[in-house]
Amino acid sequence: MEPLQTLPSAGTFSGQNAPTLGDKVRFLSCPATYSCAPGQVAARETHMSWVFMAGERVYKLKKPVRFAYLDFSTLDRRAAACRAEYLLNRRLAPDVYLGVVPLTISTSGLAIAGDGPVVDWLVVMRRLKENETLEAALRGGWLKFSQVDRVAATLGAFYAHAPRVQLEPEYYLVTWQKALNDNCRVLFDARLGLPQGCVERIAQIHRRFLMKSPALLRARIRARRFVDAHGDLRPEHIWLREPVTIIDCLEFDAKLRALDPLDEISFLHLECERLGGLWAAERIRRRLARALDDDTSSGLFLFYRSHRAMLRARLSIAHLFDAHPRTPEKWPRLARVYLELAAADAARLEHVLGERQKRRPSSCGTSRTKSEEEAAPHPAPRRRSSEYQ
């Protein structure tokens, strides 16, 4: 990695001791901060970080925040999170994540990788072209079959080689119940104005699936299906360059990355449909169906996807609980979109559960309804059917 030292830069701080987050953001937003001397610096704020795009480099500063699901409130915690982000993301973006460098302070002011005491840490990345993401391709209508196939191949190879994660089956089932309760607790808040009848209907179907399918979920664990996955597999994180590059994995909690790959693909499928790319979502799913043991007659994919939509609705609307939410008008609208998707999947799941219940023993052991026969997996080279076709 090339040196990332900067020229000395004076700084005026709002406090008598350590620089504040505002001091750091102002410093990192200034073109003179960087040795490459970019003409301008584009700064973007996310829920957990500030991102600074300076020339051909990107510098990410984690906010000193604490939420129920993460804690970046101390320097040591932010340092550990930066190191984890660098190491984990090199699995799918090895030439993008370049290193972790300190933000230091001296009598001359703040500096990147200077000689003074460390006041924070920065993840350094190669800057990518923003118009080359899967999201940009879906929104622009220029996505090609070959690009979708390369995404599927990249993910297939990743899941084949990702470390397996062993879960305790009964604890895993309990976590599903907790996830459902957490979703309902937020989405039922009357102050948010969401359609509570819709939320309740979705939750009822999810509970019914969990009640009827614990053996299915236990079998996925026994088959060692769970891996240390990406954790936040959205089209905006997938670059259609050569090779396909996937950034911004969920670095702050290994438990949240311990996923059935079919669950993670259901999330990507959901997000592609939301962006108008259901055809691409279905193509990826078909390409990975055999490797991920995607049996449409089980309803598992629908359950995973409906839950993901419910979770995204919850996370979206929860922004309104922030003291100073950014773009507050955006979140209720987005939450409703996700609830509509969750409800549609829940209705399909309810149909699958009803079909499963109709099965009766026959002289050969079991029999299937016509729709189950059509949905069941077929030997190669025939393709599995899909709930979305």
N, C-alpha and C positions, 0 to 999 in steps of 0.2 A: 504494500500500500504506500502511496506517495506521502511525503510529509504534509502535515496539516497545520503547521505553525502559522500564526498570524503576526502582522505587524503590531507593535504596542498601540493600544488605543485607550485614550483617557475615558473615564466614566464618571458620571455624577450620580450618586445613589440616593434613594429616597430615605434610607435608614442609616443609622450610625454604624451598624455591624454588617451582617451579610447582605448582599444584594437581593432584592425582591424578585419575584417572577417577572414583574413589569420591567425591572432593570435589565434582566436577561433577554427578554423579548425585544426591547428597544435595541440592545447591543447586537443581537443576532439578526435584526432587520436592517442593519446598516451595511451597505456594500463595502465600506472601508474596513470592515471587520475581517474580510476574507483575503487570503494571500492571492487568490486568483483574480481579485478585483473585478467582480461582475458589475455590469452596468446597473443592475437593479436586483433586489432580493424580493421574491414573492413569499409572503408569510401567510400561513393558514392555521387556523385554530381548529382542533378537534376536541372531542369530549375529554380526552386524556392527555393530549400533547399539543405542542406547537411545532409546525413543520416549516423549515426555511429552505427555499430553493434558490441556490446561489450558483449561477453558471451551470456547470456540469455536475454539481454536487447537491445533495439534499442533506440537511442536518435536522435531526429530530430531538426535541427537548421534551421530556416528560413533565407534566404538571405535578406539583406536590399535592395530589388529591387523594382522598380516601373514600371509596364506595363500599357497598356490601360485598362486592365481588373482587375488589383489588385494593391494594394499599401502596401508594407511591409517596407517602407522606414524609419519609426520611431520605436523606442522601444515600444511605446504604441500600435502601429498597429500590431506589431509582437506578443505582449502579447495577444491582443484580438484574433488574428488569431489562436494562440496556444490553447487558451481556447475553441474557437469554434471548432477546429479540435478534441479536446478531447471529448467534449460533443456530437457533431454530430455523430462521429464515434462509440460511445458506443451504438448507435441504432442497428448496425449490427455486432459489434465486441466488446461486453462489457468486455470480459476478456483479450483483447489485449491492449486497451488504458488504461494505468495505472495512468497517471497524467501529470501535467505540473509543472516543477521545474525551479527555476532561475539559470542562470549562473552568478556568482558573481566574484568580484575582491577585493583583499586586498593587503596589502604590501607583502604578500607571493605569490601573483599571482592569477590566475584564479582558481575557484573551482565550483563544481556543488552543489548548495544549500548551499553555504558557508555563512559567516556572513557579508561580505562586500556589497557594493552597487551592484545593479543588472545591468548587462550590456547586458543581453539578456535572452531569455526564451527557454526552451527545452520541446518538447513533448516526454514523456517516454512511450515506448511500450514493450510488450512481444515479443520476437523474434520468428517468425514462420519459419517452414521449407520451403525453397524456392522451393523445388521440389513437393510441394503439392498444387500448384495453378491450376486453371482451364487452364491457358495458358500452364503450364508444361505438363498437361495431354493431351492437344490437340497436342502439338508438339511431345510428346513422343508416342502418339497413344495408351495410356492405359486408356482413359476415359471410364467409364461404364455408362450404361443407368440409373442405380440407383443413381449415383452421379449427373447426369444431372437433374434427377427428384427432388433430394434434393435441388439443386440450384433453380429450378423453385418454389418449395414449400416455400423456404425461401423468395424469392422475392415476391411471392403472398401474404404471410403474412405481409411483410413489407409494401407493397402498400395498403393493406386493412386497416392498422392501422396508416399510415403516416398522419400527419396533412394536411387537404385540404387547398389549396391556391386559393384565389379568385382573378381572373384577370379581367381587364377591356377589353372587347372583341375588341374594335376598336384599342386600344393601342397595344394589342397583335398582331393584323394583321399588324400594322405598324412595329413592331419589326421584323416580318418575312421579310418584304421588306428590312429593314435595314441590316438584316443578309445576304440576297442575295447580296446586294450591297457591303457589306464588303468582302464577298468571292470573288466577281468578281474584286474588286479593287486590291486585292493582287495577285490573280491568273492570271490576265491579264498583270502583270508587265513583259514586254518583256525581262528584264534582267534575269528572272528565267528560260526561255527556255521551259515553259510548252506548251502543245498543245492548243492554244487559240481557235481553232475551236471547239474542244471537250468541253472546258469550256463554250463557248457561247451556245452550243446546250443544255447542262445540265441546264444552267441558264434559257434558253427560256422555257423549260418544267416545271421547278419549278415555273416560273412566270405564266405560263398557269394554273397550278394547283391552285395557290393562287387566280387567277382571277375567276376560275370556282367553287371554293370550300369554299368561306368565310363562308357560312352557316354551313358547316360541322365543321369548326374550332370553330365557335361561339357556336354550339351545345355542343361540348366537354367541353367548359367553363361552359355553363349553367348546364350541368350534373355534375359539380364539379369533373371532372376527374383529375384535376391538383393537385399535392401533393408536399410537401417538400421532394424531391427525393434524390438519392445518388449524381447524377451530373457527375460522371466519371466512369460509370459501364463498366469496361474492364476486360477481363479474368485474367490479371495479378494481379488484386485486389481481386479476389475471391479465397478463400482457401477451399479445399475440405475436411476439417477436420470435426470432429463431435463436435458441430454443424457447419454447413457451416458458414464461417466467411468472411465478406466483409469489406475491409479497404479502406482508402484513399478517402473518399468522398470529394466533392468540398466544402470547408469550407469558402472560402473568399467572396462569393457573393450569398446571398439568392435568388436573382433574377435568377441566372443561375441554381439553384437547383429547381426552380418552374417549374415542367415539367409534361407533360402528361406521365404516366408510359409507354404507348405504344411507345412513342418517345424514352424513355430510353432503353426499350427492343430492339427497332430497332438498337440502337447503339451496344448493346451486340451482337445482331444477326450479325451485320456487322463485328465486331471484331472476332467473332468465325469463320465466313466464311473465313476471311483473314488468319486465322491460320489453315485452312483446316478442320474446324469442322462445316460445314453447317448442317450436320445431327443433331448435338447437338443444334445448333441455332434453327432449325425447331422444335425440340422436346420441347424446352423451350417455344417457341412461341405458339405451340399448347396447352401446359399445361395452359398457361395464357390467351388464346384467349377469353374465355367467360368472365372472370373477367375484362379484359381490353377493352371489346367491340371491338374486332379486326375484322372488316368487310372487307374482301379482295376486295370486289367490289367497295369500296370507293376510293382505291388508297392511303389512308392516311399512311399506314405503309410504302409503297414504297416511298412516299414523305419524310417522316421522315428519312428513312434510306439513301436515296440518298443525302438529305441535310447533314446528319451526315458525310457521306463520303466526301462530298465537304468541309465541315468544317475541317475535319481532314487533307485533302490535304492542305488547307490554313495554318493551325497551324503548319504542318510539314515544309512546305517550308519557313514559316516566321522565322524559326530559323536562316536562312541565313542572316537576317537583324540584328542579334546580332553583337555587336562589335567583339566578339571572339567566333563564334559558335563552339560548341563541335560536333565532328564527322560530318563535313560539307558534306562529300560525301554521307551520309545516307539520307538526307532530300529530295533531288530531286527524288531519287528512290522511297522513301516511298510515296511522294506526287503523283507520277504517278500511283502507285498501287491504292491509294484511288480514283483517278480520273477515273480509269478503272471501279472500283466498282460503283462509282456514275453514270457513263454513262450507265452501264448495268441496274441499277435500274431506271434511267430516261427513258430508252427505254421501260421498262415494264410499267412504269407509263403512258407513252404516249399511249400505247396500251389500258390501262384501261380507260383513258380519251376518246379515240376514241370510245370504246365500250359504255361508258355512253352516248355519244352524239348520238348514233344510236337508243336509246330508243324512242319509239313512244307511245302515249296514246292508250289504247285499251278499249273495252267495260267494262273491270273490273277496269279501272283506269290507269294502266301502264303495259307494257310488258317488257320482258327482252330478250336480245340476248342469244344464247346458251352458250357462254363463260361466260356471267354474271350469268346465272343460275347455272353454275358449280362452279363459284367463290363465290356465295352468301352463307351466313351462313345457316346452316341446324339445325333443332331441335336436341337435344340430343337423342340418343347417337352418331349420325353421326358427323364426324369431319369436320371442315371447310377446304376447299382446300387452297392451298398456291401458290403464284407466283413462288416459288422456287422448285416445284416438277414437 
